[in-house]
Amino acid sequence: MSLHHESALESEICAHLSSHGWLHDEGDATAYDRTLALFPADLLAWVQESQPKAWETLTKQHGQAAGHTLLSRVRDQIDRRGTLDVLRNGVELLGLRKPLLVAQFKPAFSINDEILTRYQANKLRIVRQVRYSLHNENSIDLVLFLNGLPVATAELKTDFTQSIHDAVDQYRLNRDPRPKGKTAEPLLAFPSGALVHFAVSNSEVHMTTRLEGPETRFLPFNQGDHGAAGNPLNPAGGHRTAYLWEQIWEREGWLEILGRYLIAKRDKKKQIEEVLFPRYHQLDVTRELQAAVLTDPPGTRYLVQHSAGSGKTNSIAWTAHFFAELHDDANKKLFDSVVVVSDRTVIDEQLQDALFEFQRKTGV
């Protein structure tokens, strides 16, 4: 019964996304390369379509091995630098004058046709029942890809027989990224695997950016229910968590999250120790504030309520950064400068450093 309900939920999610700009085919799981943790066909197609001159150079140098060379190089760079850095900055290959891009995120203002053409060529794909492991035949319910690179996973549970806690426990107890005495699982390892992992039920969503076995820390990714925890009833009559695939995974919004919101926090040795992924309320408030200042008159004041432990500093930093990049419909920059005044002793220095990891307007 449980598997039947989960399968139906998988089908519903995939059907919705495939009708809203995502790629999906029932046989996709067989095209996934578990060793590389890539969906090779999409990565190769993206490069060929978005950077034909670079692909021509690669084929002249490597002949029929061009595809293998590219895939191996991308995997190597992900292992060395992490998925997020490769997505945002691409990879260098011998013979190419500039890094080969593996994704194109939307610029702050749309005046560069070449960038916009690449942005529109992005390939988002959702794949069901992905056998990811190098050591067993375990499968993950859903894996989300951008141009062949895995960016998110999801384990689904239905409230008919199981709860959100069962999905969380499945990640903690059965999705070990570094099995003892064995090689790491490329899809799950941090920071070279998927960027975020969602535990999903009919009524709640939790997420984490770093799997660490039983020590994995999940955070709620819920909307809140009239001041209480959880999610409100769906006004359309569907699942309470439908906002995840209808809003968060919506094509434009999802690319914005991947391109602008995620922050890689680094230690003193410049190694990635944490990736910040916005919680639902942080996405909501930063997007609402950006929309408001574009329509409201200058000098309008806004009051934002955040509870203790809800990530106020992160919300402030995201908002300030986005305001600094904000342009109106005429591509005119809205603010010359953004000043943050706080009565807190210090705005987290690590977060200030991490802001440099944001997507910049280079090349726009």
TAHU-V65542 format. One record per residue. N is the residue number from 0. RES is the residue in three letters. PSI is psi as a letter, one per 40 degrees, with the letter a starting at -180 (* if undefined). Layout:
n->[N & N]
res->[RES & RES]
psi->[PSI & PSI]
This chain:
n->[0 & 1 & 2 & 3 & 4 & 5 & 6 & 7 & 8 & 9 & 10 & 11 & 12 & 13 & 14 & 15 & 16 & 17 & 18 & 19 & 20 & 21 & 22 & 23 & 24 & 25 & 26 & 27 & 28 & 29 & 30 & 31 & 32 & 33 & 34 & 35 & 36 & 37 & 38 & 39 & 40 & 41 & 42 & 43 & 44 & 45 & 46 & 47 & 48 & 49 & 50 & 51 & 52 & 53 & 54 & 55 & 56 & 57 & 58 & 59 & 60 & 61 & 62 & 63 & 64 & 65 & 66 & 67 & 68 & 69 & 70 & 71 & 72 & 73 & 74 & 75 & 76 & 77 & 78 & 79 & 80 & 81 & 82 & 83 & 84 & 85 & 86 & 87 & 88 & 89 & 90 & 91 & 92 & 93 & 94 & 95 & 96 & 97 & 98 & 99 & 100 & 101 & 102 & 103 & 104 & 105 & 106 & 107 & 108 & 109 & 110 & 111 & 112 & 113 & 114 & 115 & 116 & 117 & 118 & 119 & 120 & 121 & 122 & 123 & 124 & 125 & 126 & 127 & 128 & 129 & 130 & 131 & 132 & 133 & 134 & 135 & 136 & 137 & 138 & 139 & 140 & 141 & 142 & 143 & 144 & 145 & 146 & 147 & 148 & 149 & 150 & 151 & 152 & 153 & 154 & 155 & 156 & 157 & 158 & 159 & 160 & 161 & 162 & 163 & 164 & 165 & 166 & 167 & 168 & 169 & 170 & 171 & 172 & 173 & 174 & 175 & 176 & 177 & 178 & 179 & 180 & 181 & 182 & 183 & 184 & 185 & 186 & 187 & 188 & 189 & 190 & 191 & 192 & 193 & 194 & 195 & 196 & 197 & 198 & 199 & 200 & 201 & 202 & 203 & 204 & 205 & 206 & 207 & 208 & 209 & 210 & 211 & 212 & 213 & 214 & 215 & 216 & 217 & 218 & 219 & 220 & 221 & 222 & 223 & 224 & 225 & 226 & 227 & 228 & 229 & 230 & 231 & 232 & 233 & 234 & 235 & 236 & 237 & 238 & 239 & 240 & 241 & 242 & 243 & 244 & 245 & 246 & 247 & 248 & 249 & 250 & 251 & 252 & 253 & 254 & 255 & 256 & 257 & 258 & 259 & 260 & 261 & 262 & 263 & 264 & 265 & 266 & 267 & 268 & 269 & 270 & 271 & 272 & 273 & 274 & 275 & 276 & 277 & 278 & 279 & 280 & 281 & 282 & 283 & 284 & 285 & 286 & 287 & 288 & 289 & 290 & 291 & 292 & 293 & 294 & 295 & 296 & 297 & 298 & 299 & 300 & 301 & 302 & 303 & 304 & 305 & 306 & 307 & 308 & 309 & 310 & 311 & 312 & 313 & 314 & 315 & 316 & 317 & 318 & 319 & 320 & 321 & 322 & 323 & 324 & 325 & 326 & 327 & 328 & 329 & 330 & 331 & 332 & 333 & 334 & 335 & 336 & 337 & 338 & 339 & 340 & 341 & 342 & 343 & 344 & 345 & 346 & 347 & 348 & 349 & 350 & 351 & 352 & 353 & 354 & 355 & 356 & 357 & 358 & 359 & 360 & 361 & 362 & 363]
res->[MET & SER & LEU & HIS & HIS & GLU & SER & ALA & LEU & GLU & SER & GLU & ILE & CYS & ALA & HIS & LEU & SER & SER & HIS & GLY & TRP & LEU & HIS & ASP & GLU & GLY & ASP & ALA & THR & ALA & TYR & ASP & ARG & THR & LEU & ALA & LEU & PHE & PRO & ALA & ASP & LEU & LEU & ALA & TRP & VAL & GLN & GLU & SER & GLN & PRO & LYS & ALA & TRP & GLU & THR & LEU & THR & LYS & GLN & HIS & GLY & GLN & ALA & ALA & GLY & HIS & THR & LEU & LEU & SER & ARG & VAL & ARG & ASP & GLN & ILE & ASP & ARG & ARG & GLY & THR & LEU & ASP & VAL & LEU & ARG & ASN & GLY & VAL & GLU & LEU & LEU & GLY & LEU & ARG & LYS & PRO & LEU & LEU & VAL & ALA & GLN & PHE & LYS & PRO & ALA & PHE & SER & ILE & ASN & ASP & GLU & ILE & LEU & THR & ARG & TYR & GLN & ALA & ASN & LYS & LEU & ARG & ILE & VAL & ARG & GLN & VAL & ARG & TYR & SER & LEU & HIS & ASN & GLU & ASN & SER & ILE & ASP & LEU & VAL & LEU & PHE & LEU & ASN & GLY & LEU & PRO & VAL & ALA & THR & ALA & GLU & LEU & LYS & THR & ASP & PHE & THR & GLN & SER & ILE & HIS & ASP & ALA & VAL & ASP & GLN & TYR & ARG & LEU & ASN & ARG & ASP & PRO & ARG & PRO & LYS & GLY & LYS & THR & ALA & GLU & PRO & LEU & LEU & ALA & PHE & PRO & SER & GLY & ALA & LEU & VAL & HIS & PHE & ALA & VAL & SER & ASN & SER & GLU & VAL & HIS & MET & THR & THR & ARG & LEU & GLU & GLY & PRO & GLU & THR & ARG & PHE & LEU & PRO & PHE & ASN & GLN & GLY & ASP & HIS & GLY & ALA & ALA & GLY & ASN & PRO & LEU & ASN & PRO & ALA & GLY & GLY & HIS & ARG & THR & ALA & TYR & LEU & TRP & GLU & GLN & ILE & TRP & GLU & ARG & GLU & GLY & TRP & LEU & GLU & ILE & LEU & GLY & ARG & TYR & LEU & ILE & ALA & LYS & ARG & ASP & LYS & LYS & LYS & GLN & ILE & GLU & GLU & VAL & LEU & PHE & PRO & ARG & TYR & HIS & GLN & LEU & ASP & VAL & THR & ARG & GLU & LEU & GLN & ALA & ALA & VAL & LEU & THR & ASP & PRO & PRO & GLY & THR & ARG & TYR & LEU & VAL & GLN & HIS & SER & ALA & GLY & SER & GLY & LYS & THR & ASN & SER & ILE & ALA & TRP & THR & ALA & HIS & PHE & PHE & ALA & GLU & LEU & HIS & ASP & ASP & ALA & ASN & LYS & LYS & LEU & PHE & ASP & SER & VAL & VAL & VAL & VAL & SER & ASP & ARG & THR & VAL & ILE & ASP & GLU & GLN & LEU & GLN & ASP & ALA & LEU & PHE & GLU & PHE & GLN & ARG & LYS & THR & GLY & VAL]
psi->[d & d & d & d & d & d & d & d & d & d & d & d & d & d & d & d & d & e & e & f & e & i & i & h & i & d & e & d & d & e & e & h & h & d & d & e & f & i & g & d & d & d & d & d & d & d & d & d & d & d & g & d & d & d & d & d & d & d & d & d & d & e & b & e & e & d & d & d & d & d & d & d & d & d & d & d & d & d & d & d & e & i & d & d & d & d & d & d & e & a & i & h & i & h & e & h & d & i & i & h & i & e & i & h & i & h & i & d & i & g & e & h & d & d & d & d & d & d & d & e & e & h & h & h & i & h & h & i & g & h & h & d & i & e & e & a & f & i & i & h & d & h & h & h & i & h & f & e & h & h & e & i & i & h & h & i & i & i & e & d & d & i & a & d & d & d & d & d & d & d & d & d & d & e & f & h & d & g & h & h & e & i & i & i & h & d & d & e & i & h & f & e & a & i & d & i & h & h & h & h & a & d & d & i & h & i & i & i & e & h & h & f & a & e & e & h & h & i & i & i & f & i & d & i & g & f & e & i & i & a & i & i & i & h & d & e & e & a & i & d & e & d & d & d & d & d & d & d & e & h & d & d & d & d & d & d & d & d & d & d & d & h & h & h & h & i & a & d & e & e & i & h & e & i & h & h & h & i & i & d & d & d & d & d & d & d & d & d & d & d & d & d & e & d & d & i & i & i & e & h & i & i & h & h & h & h & i & h & e & e & f & d & d & d & d & d & d & d & d & d & d & d & d & d & e & h & i & a & d & e & f & h & h & d & h & d & i & h & h & h & h & i & e & i & d & i & h & h & d & d & d & d & d & d & d & e & e & i & h & i & f & h & e & *]
